[in-house]
Amino acid sequence: MEEILASIRRIIADDQAAKPAEIAPSPEPEPDDVLDLAEVAEPVIRPRAVAPPEPP
């Protein structure tokens, strides 16, 4: 049992020592395949209020 635990500890120690420090990858740019309607749509033109017709 001790031999198994010693072997496991040795393997773990070897794995930790063998791994070089990893540099975090730079973040990926925003995807351009998203349609942003604020960039594409024309401004909304609201109808003007019209006064009711005057009685004759």
C-alpha distance matrix in Angstrom:
0.0 3.8 5.4 5.2 6.4 8.6 9.9 10.8 12.5 14.3 15.5 16.8 18.4 20.0 21.3 22.8 24.4 25.8 27.7 31.2 32.9 34.4 38.0 39.0 41.4 44.9 45.9 47.7 51.4 52.8 53.5 57.2 57.3 57.8 61.5 62.6 65.9 67.0 67.4 69.2 71.3 74.8 75.7 76.9 80.6 81.5 84.8 87.6 89.0 92.5 95.1 96.5 99.8 102.9 105.1 108.5
3.8 0.0 3.8 5.4 5.1 6.0 8.4 9.8 10.4 12.1 14.1 15.3 16.2 18.1 19.9 21.0 22.2 24.0 26.1 29.4 31.1 32.9 36.6 37.8 40.4 43.9 45.1 47.1 50.8 52.4 53.4 57.1 57.4 58.0 61.7 62.7 66.0 66.9 67.2 69.2 71.4 74.9 75.7 77.0 80.7 81.6 85.1 87.7 89.3 92.8 95.4 96.9 100.3 103.3 105.6 109.0
5.4 3.8 0.0 3.8 5.5 5.0 6.0 8.6 9.8 10.4 12.2 14.2 15.1 16.3 18.3 19.9 20.8 22.2 24.5 27.9 30.0 31.9 35.6 37.0 39.4 43.0 44.4 46.2 50.0 51.7 52.6 56.3 56.6 57.4 61.1 62.3 65.7 66.7 66.8 68.7 71.0 74.5 75.5 76.9 80.7 81.8 85.2 87.9 89.6 93.1 95.8 97.3 100.7 103.7 106.1 109.4
5.2 5.4 3.8 0.0 3.8 5.4 5.0 6.2 8.6 9.8 10.6 12.3 14.2 15.3 16.6 18.5 19.9 21.0 22.9 26.5 28.5 29.9 33.6 34.8 37.0 40.7 41.8 43.5 47.3 48.8 49.6 53.2 53.4 54.2 57.9 59.1 62.4 63.6 63.8 65.5 67.8 71.3 72.4 73.7 77.5 78.5 82.0 84.7 86.4 89.8 92.6 94.0 97.3 100.4 102.7 106.1
6.4 5.1 5.5 3.8 0.0 3.8 5.4 5.0 6.1 8.5 9.9 10.5 12.2 14.1 15.3 16.5 18.2 19.9 21.5 25.0 26.5 28.2 31.8 32.9 35.4 38.9 40.1 42.0 45.8 47.3 48.3 52.0 52.3 52.9 56.6 57.6 61.0 61.9 62.2 64.1 66.3 69.8 70.7 72.0 75.8 76.8 80.2 82.9 84.5 88.0 90.7 92.2 95.5 98.6 100.9 104.3
8.6 6.0 5.0 5.4 3.8 0.0 3.8 5.4 5.1 6.1 8.6 9.9 10.4 12.1 14.2 15.3 16.3 18.1 20.3 23.5 25.4 27.4 31.1 32.6 35.2 38.8 40.3 42.3 46.0 47.9 49.0 52.7 53.2 53.9 57.6 58.7 62.1 62.9 63.0 65.0 67.4 70.8 71.7 73.3 77.0 78.1 81.7 84.3 86.0 89.6 92.3 93.9 97.3 100.3 102.7 106.1
9.9 8.4 6.0 5.0 5.4 3.8 0.0 3.8 5.5 5.1 6.2 8.6 9.8 10.5 12.3 14.3 15.3 16.3 18.6 22.1 24.3 26.0 29.8 31.3 33.6 37.3 38.8 40.5 44.3 46.2 47.1 50.7 51.2 52.1 55.9 57.1 60.5 61.5 61.5 63.4 65.8 69.3 70.4 72.0 75.7 77.0 80.5 83.2 85.0 88.5 91.3 92.9 96.2 99.3 101.8 105.1
10.8 9.8 8.6 6.2 5.0 5.4 3.8 0.0 3.8 5.4 5.1 6.2 8.6 9.9 10.6 12.4 14.2 15.3 17.0 20.5 22.3 23.8 27.5 28.7 31.0 34.6 35.9 37.7 41.4 43.2 44.1 47.7 48.1 48.9 52.6 53.8 57.2 58.2 58.3 60.1 62.5 66.0 67.0 68.5 72.3 73.4 76.9 79.7 81.4 84.9 87.7 89.3 92.6 95.7 98.1 101.4
12.5 10.4 9.8 8.6 6.1 5.1 5.5 3.8 0.0 3.8 5.5 5.1 6.1 8.5 9.9 10.6 12.2 14.1 15.8 19.1 20.6 22.6 26.2 27.6 30.2 33.8 35.3 37.4 41.1 43.0 44.2 47.9 48.5 49.2 52.9 53.8 57.3 58.0 58.1 60.2 62.6 66.0 66.9 68.5 72.2 73.4 76.9 79.5 81.3 84.9 87.6 89.3 92.6 95.7 98.2 101.5
14.3 12.1 10.4 9.8 8.5 6.1 5.1 5.4 3.8 0.0 3.8 5.5 5.1 6.1 8.6 9.9 10.5 12.0 14.5 17.7 19.8 22.0 25.7 27.5 30.0 33.6 35.4 37.4 41.2 43.3 44.5 48.1 48.9 49.8 53.6 54.6 58.2 58.9 58.7 60.8 63.4 66.7 67.8 69.6 73.3 74.6 78.2 80.8 82.7 86.3 89.1 90.9 94.2 97.2 99.8 103.1
15.5 14.1 12.2 10.6 9.9 8.6 6.2 5.1 5.5 3.8 0.0 3.8 5.5 5.1 6.2 8.7 9.9 10.5 12.5 16.1 18.4 20.0 23.7 25.4 27.5 31.2 32.9 34.7 38.5 40.5 41.5 45.1 45.7 46.8 50.5 51.7 55.3 56.2 55.9 57.9 60.5 63.9 65.1 66.8 70.6 72.0 75.5 78.2 80.2 83.7 86.6 88.3 91.5 94.7 97.2 100.4
16.8 15.3 14.2 12.3 10.5 9.9 8.6 6.2 5.1 5.5 3.8 0.0 3.8 5.4 5.1 6.2 8.6 10.0 11.1 14.5 16.2 17.8 21.4 22.8 25.3 28.9 30.4 32.5 36.2 38.2 39.4 43.0 43.7 44.6 48.3 49.3 52.8 53.6 53.5 55.5 58.1 61.4 62.4 64.2 67.9 69.2 72.8 75.4 77.3 80.8 83.7 85.4 88.7 91.8 94.4 97.6
18.4 16.2 15.1 14.2 12.2 10.4 9.8 8.6 6.1 5.1 5.5 3.8 0.0 3.8 5.5 5.2 6.1 8.5 10.3 13.3 15.1 17.4 21.0 22.9 25.6 29.1 31.1 33.3 37.0 39.2 40.7 44.3 45.3 46.2 49.9 50.7 54.3 54.8 54.6 56.9 59.5 62.7 63.7 65.6 69.3 70.7 74.3 76.8 78.8 82.4 85.2 87.1 90.4 93.4 96.1 99.3
20.0 18.1 16.3 15.3 14.1 12.1 10.5 9.9 8.5 6.1 5.1 5.4 3.8 0.0 3.8 5.5 5.2 6.0 8.7 11.9 14.4 16.6 20.3 22.5 24.8 28.5 30.6 32.6 36.3 38.7 40.0 43.5 44.5 45.6 49.4 50.4 54.1 54.7 54.3 56.4 59.2 62.5 63.6 65.6 69.3 70.9 74.5 77.1 79.2 82.7 85.7 87.6 90.8 93.9 96.6 99.8
21.3 19.9 18.3 16.6 15.3 14.2 12.3 10.6 9.9 8.6 6.2 5.1 5.5 3.8 0.0 3.8 5.5 5.3 6.4 10.1 12.4 13.9 17.6 19.5 21.7 25.3 27.3 29.1 32.9 35.2 36.4 39.9 40.8 41.9 45.7 46.8 50.4 51.2 50.7 52.8 55.5 58.9 60.1 62.0 65.7 67.3 70.9 73.5 75.6 79.1 82.1 84.0 87.2 90.3 93.0 96.1
22.8 21.0 19.9 18.5 16.5 15.3 14.3 12.4 10.6 9.9 8.7 6.2 5.2 5.5 3.8 0.0 3.8 5.6 5.7 8.6 10.1 12.2 15.8 17.7 20.4 23.9 25.9 28.2 31.9 34.3 35.8 39.3 40.5 41.4 45.1 45.9 49.5 50.0 49.7 52.0 54.6 57.9 58.9 60.9 64.5 66.0 69.7 72.2 74.3 77.8 80.7 82.7 85.9 89.0 91.7 94.9
24.4 22.2 20.8 19.9 18.2 16.3 15.3 14.2 12.2 10.5 9.9 8.6 6.1 5.2 5.5 3.8 0.0 3.8 5.7 7.7 10.0 12.8 16.3 18.8 21.5 24.9 27.4 29.7 33.3 35.9 37.5 41.0 42.4 43.4 47.1 47.9 51.6 52.0 51.4 53.8 56.6 59.7 60.8 63.0 66.6 68.2 71.9 74.4 76.6 80.1 83.0 85.1 88.3 91.4 94.2 97.3
25.8 24.0 22.2 21.0 19.9 18.1 16.3 15.3 14.1 12.0 10.5 10.0 8.5 6.0 5.3 5.6 3.8 0.0 3.8 6.3 9.6 11.7 15.3 17.9 20.0 23.6 26.1 28.1 31.8 34.5 35.8 39.2 40.5 41.8 45.6 46.6 50.3 50.9 50.1 52.3 55.2 58.4 59.7 61.9 65.6 67.4 71.0 73.6 75.9 79.4 82.4 84.5 87.6 90.7 93.5 96.6
27.7 26.1 24.5 22.9 21.5 20.3 18.6 17.0 15.8 14.5 12.5 11.1 10.3 8.7 6.4 5.7 5.7 3.8 0.0 3.8 6.5 8.1 11.8 14.2 16.4 20.0 22.4 24.4 28.1 30.8 32.2 35.6 37.0 38.2 41.9 42.9 46.6 47.1 46.4 48.6 51.5 54.7 55.9 58.2 61.8 63.6 67.2 69.8 72.1 75.6 78.6 80.7 83.8 86.9 89.7 92.8
31.2 29.4 27.9 26.5 25.0 23.5 22.1 20.5 19.1 17.7 16.1 14.5 13.3 11.9 10.1 8.6 7.7 6.3 3.8 0.0 3.8 6.1 9.2 12.3 14.6 17.9 20.8 23.0 26.5 29.4 31.1 34.4 36.1 37.4 41.0 41.8 45.5 45.8 44.9 47.3 50.3 53.3 54.5 56.9 60.5 62.4 66.1 68.6 71.0 74.5 77.5 79.7 82.8 85.9 88.8 91.8
32.9 31.1 30.0 28.5 26.5 25.4 24.3 22.3 20.6 19.8 18.4 16.2 15.1 14.4 12.4 10.1 10.0 9.6 6.5 3.8 0.0 3.8 6.5 9.5 12.3 15.4 18.2 20.9 24.3 27.1 29.2 32.4 34.3 35.3 38.9 39.4 43.1 43.2 42.4 44.9 47.8 50.8 51.8 54.2 57.8 59.6 63.3 65.7 68.0 71.6 74.5 76.8 80.0 82.9 85.9 89.0
34.4 32.9 31.9 29.9 28.2 27.4 26.0 23.8 22.6 22.0 20.0 17.8 17.4 16.6 13.9 12.2 12.8 11.7 8.1 6.1 3.8 0.0 3.8 6.3 8.8 12.2 14.8 17.2 20.7 23.6 25.5 28.8 30.6 31.7 35.2 35.8 39.6 39.8 39.0 41.4 44.3 47.4 48.5 50.9 54.5 56.4 60.1 62.5 64.9 68.4 71.4 73.7 76.8 79.8 82.8 85.8
38.0 36.6 35.6 33.6 31.8 31.1 29.8 27.5 26.2 25.7 23.7 21.4 21.0 20.3 17.6 15.8 16.3 15.3 11.8 9.2 6.5 3.8 0.0 3.8 6.2 9.0 12.0 14.7 18.0 21.0 23.2 26.3 28.5 29.5 32.9 33.3 37.1 37.1 36.1 38.7 41.7 44.6 45.7 48.2 51.7 53.7 57.4 59.7 62.2 65.7 68.7 71.1 74.1 77.2 80.2 83.2
39.0 37.8 37.0 34.8 32.9 32.6 31.3 28.7 27.6 27.5 25.4 22.8 22.9 22.5 19.5 17.7 18.8 17.9 14.2 12.3 9.5 6.3 3.8 0.0 3.8 6.5 8.8 11.7 15.0 17.8 20.1 23.3 25.4 26.2 29.6 29.9 33.7 33.7 32.9 35.5 38.4 41.3 42.4 44.8 48.3 50.2 53.9 56.3 58.7 62.2 65.2 67.5 70.6 73.6 76.6 79.6
41.4 40.4 39.4 37.0 35.4 35.2 33.6 31.0 30.2 30.0 27.5 25.3 25.6 24.8 21.7 20.4 21.5 20.0 16.4 14.6 12.3 8.8 6.2 3.8 0.0 3.8 6.3 8.6 12.0 15.0 17.0 20.1 22.2 23.3 26.8 27.4 31.2 31.4 30.4 32.7 35.8 38.8 40.1 42.6 46.1 48.2 51.8 54.3 56.9 60.3 63.4 65.7 68.7 71.8 74.8 77.7
44.9 43.9 43.0 40.7 38.9 38.8 37.3 34.6 33.8 33.6 31.2 28.9 29.1 28.5 25.3 23.9 24.9 23.6 20.0 17.9 15.4 12.2 9.0 6.5 3.8 0.0 3.8 6.4 9.1 12.3 14.8 17.7 20.2 21.2 24.4 24.7 28.5 28.4 27.2 29.8 32.8 35.7 36.9 39.6 43.1 45.2 48.9 51.3 53.9 57.3 60.5 62.9 65.8 68.9 71.9 74.8
45.9 45.1 44.4 41.8 40.1 40.3 38.8 35.9 35.3 35.4 32.9 30.4 31.1 30.6 27.3 25.9 27.4 26.1 22.4 20.8 18.2 14.8 12.0 8.8 6.3 3.8 0.0 3.8 6.5 9.0 11.7 14.8 17.2 17.8 21.1 21.3 25.1 25.1 24.2 26.7 29.6 32.6 33.8 36.3 39.8 41.8 45.5 48.0 50.6 54.0 57.1 59.4 62.4 65.5 68.5 71.4
47.7 47.1 46.2 43.5 42.0 42.3 40.5 37.7 37.4 37.4 34.7 32.5 33.3 32.6 29.1 28.2 29.7 28.1 24.4 23.0 20.9 17.2 14.7 11.7 8.6 6.4 3.8 0.0 3.8 6.6 8.5 11.6 13.9 14.9 18.3 19.0 22.8 23.3 22.1 24.3 27.4 30.5 32.0 34.5 38.1 40.3 43.9 46.5 49.2 52.5 55.7 58.0 60.8 64.0 67.0 69.8
51.4 50.8 50.0 47.3 45.8 46.0 44.3 41.4 41.1 41.2 38.5 36.2 37.0 36.3 32.9 31.9 33.3 31.8 28.1 26.5 24.3 20.7 18.0 15.0 12.0 9.1 6.5 3.8 0.0 3.8 6.3 8.7 11.6 12.5 15.6 16.0 19.8 20.1 18.6 20.9 24.1 27.0 28.6 31.3 34.8 37.1 40.7 43.3 46.1 49.3 52.6 54.9 57.7 60.9 64.0 66.7
52.8 52.4 51.7 48.8 47.3 47.9 46.2 43.2 43.0 43.3 40.5 38.2 39.2 38.7 35.2 34.3 35.9 34.5 30.8 29.4 27.1 23.6 21.0 17.8 15.0 12.3 9.0 6.6 3.8 0.0 3.8 6.4 9.0 9.1 12.2 12.5 16.3 16.8 15.7 17.8 20.8 24.0 25.5 27.9 31.5 33.7 37.3 40.0 42.7 46.0 49.3 51.5 54.3 57.5 60.5 63.3
53.5 53.4 52.6 49.6 48.3 49.0 47.1 44.1 44.2 44.5 41.5 39.4 40.7 40.0 36.4 35.8 37.5 35.8 32.2 31.1 29.2 25.5 23.2 20.1 17.0 14.8 11.7 8.5 6.3 3.8 0.0 3.8 5.5 6.7 10.1 11.6 15.2 16.5 15.3 16.7 19.8 23.1 25.1 27.4 31.0 33.3 36.7 39.6 42.4 45.5 48.9 51.0 53.7 57.0 59.9 62.6
57.2 57.1 56.3 53.2 52.0 52.7 50.7 47.7 47.9 48.1 45.1 43.0 44.3 43.5 39.9 39.3 41.0 39.2 35.6 34.4 32.4 28.8 26.3 23.3 20.1 17.7 14.8 11.6 8.7 6.4 3.8 0.0 3.8 5.5 7.9 9.7 13.1 14.5 12.6 13.7 17.0 20.3 22.6 25.0 28.6 31.1 34.4 37.4 40.3 43.3 46.8 48.9 51.4 54.8 57.7 60.2
57.3 57.4 56.6 53.4 52.3 53.2 51.2 48.1 48.5 48.9 45.7 43.7 45.3 44.5 40.8 40.5 42.4 40.5 37.0 36.1 34.3 30.6 28.5 25.4 22.2 20.2 17.2 13.9 11.6 9.0 5.5 3.8 0.0 3.8 6.4 9.4 12.4 14.7 13.3 13.5 16.5 20.1 22.5 24.6 28.1 30.5 33.7 36.9 39.7 42.6 46.1 48.0 50.4 53.9 56.7 59.2
57.8 58.0 57.4 54.2 52.9 53.9 52.1 48.9 49.2 49.8 46.8 44.6 46.2 45.6 41.9 41.4 43.4 41.8 38.2 37.4 35.3 31.7 29.5 26.2 23.3 21.2 17.8 14.9 12.5 9.1 6.7 5.5 3.8 0.0 3.8 6.3 9.4 11.7 11.1 11.7 14.2 17.9 19.9 21.8 25.4 27.6 30.9 34.0 36.7 39.7 43.1 45.0 47.6 51.0 53.8 56.5
61.5 61.7 61.1 57.9 56.6 57.6 55.9 52.6 52.9 53.6 50.5 48.3 49.9 49.4 45.7 45.1 47.1 45.6 41.9 41.0 38.9 35.2 32.9 29.6 26.8 24.4 21.1 18.3 15.6 12.2 10.1 7.9 6.4 3.8 0.0 3.8 6.1 8.9 8.4 8.2 10.5 14.2 16.5 18.3 21.9 24.2 27.4 30.5 33.3 36.2 39.7 41.6 44.1 47.5 50.3 52.9
62.6 62.7 62.3 59.1 57.6 58.7 57.1 53.8 53.8 54.6 51.7 49.3 50.7 50.4 46.8 45.9 47.9 46.6 42.9 41.8 39.4 35.8 33.3 29.9 27.4 24.7 21.3 19.0 16.0 12.5 11.6 9.7 9.4 6.3 3.8 0.0 3.8 5.4 5.7 6.8 8.8 12.3 13.9 15.9 19.6 21.8 25.2 28.1 30.9 34.0 37.4 39.5 42.1 45.5 48.4 51.0
65.9 66.0 65.7 62.4 61.0 62.1 60.5 57.2 57.3 58.2 55.3 52.8 54.3 54.1 50.4 49.5 51.6 50.3 46.6 45.5 43.1 39.6 37.1 33.7 31.2 28.5 25.1 22.8 19.8 16.3 15.2 13.1 12.4 9.4 6.1 3.8 0.0 3.8 5.3 5.0 5.5 9.1 10.7 12.3 16.0 18.2 21.6 24.6 27.4 30.4 33.8 35.9 38.5 41.8 44.7 47.3
67.0 66.9 66.7 63.6 61.9 62.9 61.5 58.2 58.0 58.9 56.2 53.6 54.8 54.7 51.2 50.0 52.0 50.9 47.1 45.8 43.2 39.8 37.1 33.7 31.4 28.4 25.1 23.3 20.1 16.8 16.5 14.5 14.7 11.7 8.9 5.4 3.8 0.0 3.8 5.6 5.8 8.3 8.9 11.2 14.8 17.1 20.6 23.3 26.1 29.3 32.7 35.0 37.7 40.9 44.0 46.6
67.4 67.2 66.8 63.8 62.2 63.0 61.5 58.3 58.1 58.7 55.9 53.5 54.6 54.3 50.7 49.7 51.4 50.1 46.4 44.9 42.4 39.0 36.1 32.9 30.4 27.2 24.2 22.1 18.6 15.7 15.3 12.6 13.3 11.1 8.4 5.7 5.3 3.8 0.0 3.8 6.2 8.5 10.2 13.2 16.5 19.3 22.7 25.3 28.4 31.4 34.8 37.3 39.8 43.0 46.1 48.6
69.2 69.2 68.7 65.5 64.1 65.0 63.4 60.1 60.2 60.8 57.9 55.5 56.9 56.4 52.8 52.0 53.8 52.3 48.6 47.3 44.9 41.4 38.7 35.5 32.7 29.8 26.7 24.3 20.9 17.8 16.7 13.7 13.5 11.7 8.2 6.8 5.0 5.6 3.8 0.0 3.8 6.7 9.5 12.2 15.3 18.3 21.4 24.3 27.5 30.2 33.8 36.1 38.3 41.7 44.7 47.0
71.3 71.4 71.0 67.8 66.3 67.4 65.8 62.5 62.6 63.4 60.5 58.1 59.5 59.2 55.5 54.6 56.6 55.2 51.5 50.3 47.8 44.3 41.7 38.4 35.8 32.8 29.6 27.4 24.1 20.8 19.8 17.0 16.5 14.2 10.5 8.8 5.5 5.8 6.2 3.8 0.0 3.8 6.5 8.6 11.8 14.7 17.7 20.7 23.8 26.5 30.2 32.3 34.6 38.0 41.0 43.4
74.8 74.9 74.5 71.3 69.8 70.8 69.3 66.0 66.0 66.7 63.9 61.4 62.7 62.5 58.9 57.9 59.7 58.4 54.7 53.3 50.8 47.4 44.6 41.3 38.8 35.7 32.6 30.5 27.0 24.0 23.1 20.3 20.1 17.9 14.2 12.3 9.1 8.3 8.5 6.7 3.8 0.0 3.8 6.4 8.9 12.3 15.1 17.9 21.2 23.8 27.4 29.8 32.0 35.2 38.4 40.6
75.7 75.7 75.5 72.4 70.7 71.7 70.4 67.0 66.9 67.8 65.1 62.4 63.7 63.6 60.1 58.9 60.8 59.7 55.9 54.5 51.8 48.5 45.7 42.4 40.1 36.9 33.8 32.0 28.6 25.5 25.1 22.6 22.5 19.9 16.5 13.9 10.7 8.9 10.2 9.5 6.5 3.8 0.0 3.8 6.3 9.4 12.7 15.1 18.4 21.3 24.7 27.3 29.7 32.8 36.1 38.5
76.9 77.0 76.9 73.7 72.0 73.3 72.0 68.5 68.5 69.6 66.8 64.2 65.6 65.6 62.0 60.9 63.0 61.9 58.2 56.9 54.2 50.9 48.2 44.8 42.6 39.6 36.3 34.5 31.3 27.9 27.4 25.0 24.6 21.8 18.3 15.9 12.3 11.2 13.2 12.2 8.6 6.4 3.8 0.0 3.8 6.2 9.5 12.3 15.4 18.3 21.8 24.1 26.6 29.8 32.9 35.5
80.6 80.7 80.7 77.5 75.8 77.0 75.7 72.3 72.2 73.3 70.6 67.9 69.3 69.3 65.7 64.5 66.6 65.6 61.8 60.5 57.8 54.5 51.7 48.3 46.1 43.1 39.8 38.1 34.8 31.5 31.0 28.6 28.1 25.4 21.9 19.6 16.0 14.8 16.5 15.3 11.8 8.9 6.3 3.8 0.0 3.8 6.5 9.0 12.3 15.0 18.6 21.0 23.4 26.5 29.7 32.2
81.5 81.6 81.8 78.5 76.8 78.1 77.0 73.4 73.4 74.6 72.0 69.2 70.7 70.9 67.3 66.0 68.2 67.4 63.6 62.4 59.6 56.4 53.7 50.2 48.2 45.2 41.8 40.3 37.1 33.7 33.3 31.1 30.5 27.6 24.2 21.8 18.2 17.1 19.3 18.3 14.7 12.3 9.4 6.2 3.8 0.0 3.8 6.4 9.2 12.2 15.7 18.0 20.7 23.8 27.0 29.6
84.8 85.1 85.2 82.0 80.2 81.7 80.5 76.9 76.9 78.2 75.5 72.8 74.3 74.5 70.9 69.7 71.9 71.0 67.2 66.1 63.3 60.1 57.4 53.9 51.8 48.9 45.5 43.9 40.7 37.3 36.7 34.4 33.7 30.9 27.4 25.2 21.6 20.6 22.7 21.4 17.7 15.1 12.7 9.5 6.5 3.8 0.0 3.8 6.5 8.9 12.5 14.7 17.1 20.3 23.4 26.0
87.6 87.7 87.9 84.7 82.9 84.3 83.2 79.7 79.5 80.8 78.2 75.4 76.8 77.1 73.5 72.2 74.4 73.6 69.8 68.6 65.7 62.5 59.7 56.3 54.3 51.3 48.0 46.5 43.3 40.0 39.6 37.4 36.9 34.0 30.5 28.1 24.6 23.3 25.3 24.3 20.7 17.9 15.1 12.3 9.0 6.4 3.8 0.0 3.8 6.2 9.6 12.5 14.9 17.8 21.2 23.7
89.0 89.3 89.6 86.4 84.5 86.0 85.0 81.4 81.3 82.7 80.2 77.3 78.8 79.2 75.6 74.3 76.6 75.9 72.1 71.0 68.0 64.9 62.2 58.7 56.9 53.9 50.6 49.2 46.1 42.7 42.4 40.3 39.7 36.7 33.3 30.9 27.4 26.1 28.4 27.5 23.8 21.2 18.4 15.4 12.3 9.2 6.5 3.8 0.0 3.8 6.6 9.3 12.2 15.0 18.2 21.1
92.5 92.8 93.1 89.8 88.0 89.6 88.5 84.9 84.9 86.3 83.7 80.8 82.4 82.7 79.1 77.8 80.1 79.4 75.6 74.5 71.6 68.4 65.7 62.2 60.3 57.3 54.0 52.5 49.3 46.0 45.5 43.3 42.6 39.7 36.2 34.0 30.4 29.3 31.4 30.2 26.5 23.8 21.3 18.3 15.0 12.2 8.9 6.2 3.8 0.0 3.8 6.4 8.7 11.6 14.9 17.6
95.1 95.4 95.8 92.6 90.7 92.3 91.3 87.7 87.6 89.1 86.6 83.7 85.2 85.7 82.1 80.7 83.0 82.4 78.6 77.5 74.5 71.4 68.7 65.2 63.4 60.5 57.1 55.7 52.6 49.3 48.9 46.8 46.1 43.1 39.7 37.4 33.8 32.7 34.8 33.8 30.2 27.4 24.7 21.8 18.6 15.7 12.5 9.6 6.6 3.8 0.0 3.8 6.4 8.5 11.9 14.8
96.5 96.9 97.3 94.0 92.2 93.9 92.9 89.3 89.3 90.9 88.3 85.4 87.1 87.6 84.0 82.7 85.1 84.5 80.7 79.7 76.8 73.7 71.1 67.5 65.7 62.9 59.4 58.0 54.9 51.5 51.0 48.9 48.0 45.0 41.6 39.5 35.9 35.0 37.3 36.1 32.3 29.8 27.3 24.1 21.0 18.0 14.7 12.5 9.3 6.4 3.8 0.0 3.8 6.4 9.1 12.3
99.8 100.3 100.7 97.3 95.5 97.3 96.2 92.6 92.6 94.2 91.5 88.7 90.4 90.8 87.2 85.9 88.3 87.6 83.8 82.8 80.0 76.8 74.1 70.6 68.7 65.8 62.4 60.8 57.7 54.3 53.7 51.4 50.4 47.6 44.1 42.1 38.5 37.7 39.8 38.3 34.6 32.0 29.7 26.6 23.4 20.7 17.1 14.9 12.2 8.7 6.4 3.8 0.0 3.8 6.4 9.0
102.9 103.3 103.7 100.4 98.6 100.3 99.3 95.7 95.7 97.2 94.7 91.8 93.4 93.9 90.3 89.0 91.4 90.7 86.9 85.9 82.9 79.8 77.2 73.6 71.8 68.9 65.5 64.0 60.9 57.5 57.0 54.8 53.9 51.0 47.5 45.5 41.8 40.9 43.0 41.7 38.0 35.2 32.8 29.8 26.5 23.8 20.3 17.8 15.0 11.6 8.5 6.4 3.8 0.0 3.8 6.4
105.1 105.6 106.1 102.7 100.9 102.7 101.8 98.1 98.2 99.8 97.2 94.4 96.1 96.6 93.0 91.7 94.2 93.5 89.7 88.8 85.9 82.8 80.2 76.6 74.8 71.9 68.5 67.0 64.0 60.5 59.9 57.7 56.7 53.8 50.3 48.4 44.7 44.0 46.1 44.7 41.0 38.4 36.1 32.9 29.7 27.0 23.4 21.2 18.2 14.9 11.9 9.1 6.4 3.8 0.0 3.9
108.5 109.0 109.4 106.1 104.3 106.1 105.1 101.4 101.5 103.1 100.4 97.6 99.3 99.8 96.1 94.9 97.3 96.6 92.8 91.8 89.0 85.8 83.2 79.6 77.7 74.8 71.4 69.8 66.7 63.3 62.6 60.2 59.2 56.5 52.9 51.0 47.3 46.6 48.6 47.0 43.4 40.6 38.5 35.5 32.2 29.6 26.0 23.7 21.1 17.6 14.8 12.3 9.0 6.4 3.9 0.0
